[in-house]
Amino acid sequence: MNYVIIGNSAAAIGCVEGIRQLDSEGSITIISDEPYHTYSRPLISYLLYGKTDEQRMKYRPDDFYEKNGCKTILGKKTVDICTEKKQAILEDGTQIPYDKLLIATGSRPFVPPIKGLDQVQNQFRFMKLEDAKALEKALTPDSRVLILGAGLIGLKCAEGIRSRVQSLTVVDLAPRILPNVLDEQAASIVQKHLEKHGIEFILSDSVAVFQAQQATLKSGKKVPFDVLVVAVGVRPNTELAAKAGAVCPRGIMVDEHCKTTLTDIYAAGDCTESIDITTGEAKILALLPNAYMQGECAGLCMAGGQKYYNQAIPMNAVGFFELHIITAGNYGGEEYIQLDESGYKKLVTKDNLLKGYILVGQVERAGIYTALIRERTPLDTIDFELIKQKPQLMAFSKVQRAEKLGGAKI
Ligand SMILES: Cc1cc2nc3c(=O)[nH]c(=O)nc-3n(C[C@H](O)[C@H](O)[C@H](O)COP(=O)(O)OP(=O)(O)OC[C@H]3O[C@@H](n4cnc5c(N)ncnc54)[C@H](O)[C@@H]3O)c2cc1C
C-alpha cells in the first residue's frame, strides 16, 4: 500500500501513527511546503518568549520518520491532485503516486481588506515557525507593536513578545478578548491579568485606515506603531481538495471515517469541518487535539480499519503569564458558576448532559469535564453535585472509572 500525506503537522502525524497501528509495511510519503521537521505550532509564541527552542518544539523526536518508515519531501508545495491517475503533483512537476491520500493542509491567516494595509512595511502573520522568526528579527526594545485580533493567536503572540518591546496594543472589533472562547466574566479576568503585564487593549473598535506607521481606528483614535501583526482569524486550506472535486462547504467535508467525497482521499485537521457533538453542527474546529485525533482516525481507516471520529468538540487549553484557561463545548443551557480567589468556573448543562465549561485559574482535572461532554454521560448516572464542586473520579461508578483512565496520545 502506498500512502501519501500532504501536510506535516498534528493531523499528518496522527495519520502516520494511525496507519502504523495496522500496517507496518506500506510506504508512507509526507509532503510539506514547510522545510522543517514536524513541530508543535502552538509553541511558536514560546519560542519568542524564550521558553523553548527549535529542538524542543519538535512534535516528535528526530528519528520519528525513520522509525515509522516515512519518506519526507519537505519545502515543496503540492499544487494539484490528479484523481484519475491517483497522483499528487508538486510545484516542480514531480508526480507522487498514491493508493490512499490524506489532505492535512491546515489553515492560513485571514487578512482583512483594510485601506492602506498593503503599504505597511513591517507587517507579519503569526501561524508558522517562519513567521515567528521573521517577527523576531523585526523587534527591538523600542518597538511599538500593534496586534490586530484578540483571539488565541493574537494573544499568544502578545504574550510571547511583550518583554522584548516597548509597548504592545491589541485592537479587536469584539467587545471582549477571546470572544469565541470566553464569556464576559472570564474575559474580563483574563484581560486584567494581561493588562497587569503591560498589554493594552482597545476593544469594540477596528482599523479604518493605515497611513505609514499609524492606524486610524473607526472611533477616530490613532495608534502609532513600528511593527504590525495581523491575527484576526484563519481560513482552511481547501483549494487542493476543491480543485480535485471534493465537496468543501467551508472546510473540506469528511464522513465519520474522515473520508472526503473523493475515492481513496481522506482529510483531517484544520482544513476540514467536523460535527461538533455539543450542537450537532458542522464546524471548523481548528484545534490541535482534534487535528491529531482526526488524523489518527483517517490513518486507521486508510489502513483498512473501522475507526469512527465522532467525538469532536470545541476545546481550548491555553495559558497567559501563568494564568491557565481551559474551555470546552458550548455555553447554551443552565449555568453553574463558581467565582473565588482560586479562579472562575462555569459549567453549562442541558438535557441531563454537560454541554460546556470555562475554567480560569483552577484547571486541574478538567479532563473529567471534557470526558463527560465527549461521552455524553447522563448526569443522573453520576454524582454530578460532587463533580460540580471538584471534578474527581470517585463520582463515577467503578466501571466508568476504569474507562476514563484511558486517553488519546496527543
Ligand atoms: C500561535 C498559535 C497558537 C495556537 N495555540 C493552540 C492551543 O493552545 N491549543 C490548540 O488546540 N490549538 C492551538 N493552535 C492551533 C493548532 O496549532 C492547530 O489546530 C494545529 O496545528 C492544526 O494541525 P493541522 O495538522 O490540521 O494543520 P497545520 O498545523 O496548519 O499544518 C498544515 C501543514 O500543511 C502544509 N501545507 C498546506 N498546504 C500545503 C500544500 N499545498 N502542499 C504542501 N504542504 C502544505 C502547511 O504549510 C503546514 O505545514 C495554535 C495555533 C497557533 C498558530
PDBQT file of the ligand as one rigid body, heavy atoms in Angstrom, charges set to zero:
ROOT
HETATM    1  C1  LIG A 501       0.224  30.747  17.711  1.00  0.00    +0.000 C 
HETATM    2  C2  LIG A 501      -0.714  29.589  17.732  1.00  0.00    +0.000 A 
HETATM    3  C3  LIG A 501      -1.173  29.101  18.948  1.00  0.00    +0.000 A 
HETATM    4  C4  LIG A 501      -2.044  28.012  18.985  1.00  0.00    +0.000 A 
HETATM    5  N1  LIG A 501      -2.438  27.559  20.190  1.00  0.00    +0.000 NA
HETATM    6  C5  LIG A 501      -3.245  26.487  20.260  1.00  0.00    +0.000 A 
HETATM    7  C6  LIG A 501      -3.652  25.959  21.516  1.00  0.00    +0.000 A 
HETATM    8  O1  LIG A 501      -3.296  26.496  22.580  1.00  0.00    +0.000 OA
HETATM    9  N2  LIG A 501      -4.460  24.854  21.549  1.00  0.00    +0.000 N 
HETATM   10  C7  LIG A 501      -4.877  24.256  20.389  1.00  0.00    +0.000 A 
HETATM   11  O2  LIG A 501      -5.588  23.269  20.452  1.00  0.00    +0.000 OA
HETATM   12  N3  LIG A 501      -4.516  24.733  19.180  1.00  0.00    +0.000 NA
HETATM   13  C8  LIG A 501      -3.719  25.829  19.081  1.00  0.00    +0.000 A 
HETATM   14  N4  LIG A 501      -3.341  26.311  17.853  1.00  0.00    +0.000 N 
HETATM   15  C9  LIG A 501      -3.901  25.663  16.647  1.00  0.00    +0.000 C 
HETATM   16  C10 LIG A 501      -3.110  24.406  16.256  1.00  0.00    +0.000 C 
HETATM   17  O3  LIG A 501      -1.789  24.761  16.033  1.00  0.00    +0.000 OA
HETATM   18  C11 LIG A 501      -3.746  23.802  15.006  1.00  0.00    +0.000 C 
HETATM   19  O4  LIG A 501      -5.065  23.418  15.304  1.00  0.00    +0.000 OA
HETATM   20  C12 LIG A 501      -2.973  22.571  14.502  1.00  0.00    +0.000 C 
HETATM   21  O5  LIG A 501      -1.643  22.901  14.203  1.00  0.00    +0.000 OA
HETATM   22  C13 LIG A 501      -3.669  22.012  13.266  1.00  0.00    +0.000 C 
HETATM   23  O6  LIG A 501      -2.913  20.976  12.733  1.00  0.00    +0.000 OA
HETATM   24  P1  LIG A 501      -3.079  20.539  11.200  1.00  0.00    +0.000 P 
HETATM   25  O7  LIG A 501      -2.192  19.370  11.023  1.00  0.00    +0.000 OA
HETATM   26  O8  LIG A 501      -4.502  20.420  10.856  1.00  0.00    +0.000 OA
HETATM   27  O9  LIG A 501      -2.574  21.780  10.328  1.00  0.00    +0.000 OA
HETATM   28  P2  LIG A 501      -1.334  22.756  10.391  1.00  0.00    +0.000 P 
HETATM   29  O10 LIG A 501      -0.643  22.718  11.703  1.00  0.00    +0.000 OA
HETATM   30  O11 LIG A 501      -1.818  24.075   9.897  1.00  0.00    +0.000 OA
HETATM   31  O12 LIG A 501      -0.332  22.148   9.309  1.00  0.00    +0.000 OA
HETATM   32  C14 LIG A 501      -0.635  22.062   7.949  1.00  0.00    +0.000 C 
HETATM   33  C15 LIG A 501       0.658  21.920   7.178  1.00  0.00    +0.000 C 
HETATM   34  O13 LIG A 501       0.384  21.674   5.793  1.00  0.00    +0.000 OA
HETATM   35  C16 LIG A 501       1.218  22.479   4.988  1.00  0.00    +0.000 C 
HETATM   36  N5  LIG A 501       0.589  22.706   3.681  1.00  0.00    +0.000 N 
HETATM   37  C17 LIG A 501      -0.538  23.427   3.421  1.00  0.00    +0.000 A 
HETATM   38  N6  LIG A 501      -0.842  23.387   2.104  1.00  0.00    +0.000 NA
HETATM   39  C18 LIG A 501       0.129  22.631   1.519  1.00  0.00    +0.000 A 
HETATM   40  C19 LIG A 501       0.359  22.245   0.172  1.00  0.00    +0.000 A 
HETATM   41  N7  LIG A 501      -0.431  22.605  -0.828  1.00  0.00    +0.000 N 
HETATM   42  N8  LIG A 501       1.457  21.470  -0.086  1.00  0.00    +0.000 NA
HETATM   43  C20 LIG A 501       2.286  21.088   0.929  1.00  0.00    +0.000 A 
HETATM   44  N9  LIG A 501       2.098  21.433   2.218  1.00  0.00    +0.000 NA
HETATM   45  C21 LIG A 501       1.023  22.196   2.517  1.00  0.00    +0.000 A 
HETATM   46  C22 LIG A 501       1.335  23.758   5.806  1.00  0.00    +0.000 C 
HETATM   47  O14 LIG A 501       2.426  24.582   5.424  1.00  0.00    +0.000 OA
HETATM   48  C23 LIG A 501       1.510  23.190   7.202  1.00  0.00    +0.000 C 
HETATM   49  O15 LIG A 501       2.844  22.850   7.429  1.00  0.00    +0.000 OA
HETATM   50  C24 LIG A 501      -2.476  27.404  17.771  1.00  0.00    +0.000 A 
HETATM   51  C25 LIG A 501      -2.016  27.884  16.544  1.00  0.00    +0.000 A 
HETATM   52  C26 LIG A 501      -1.143  28.966  16.513  1.00  0.00    +0.000 A 
HETATM   53  C27 LIG A 501      -0.657  29.464  15.186  1.00  0.00    +0.000 C 
ENDROOT
TORSDOF 0
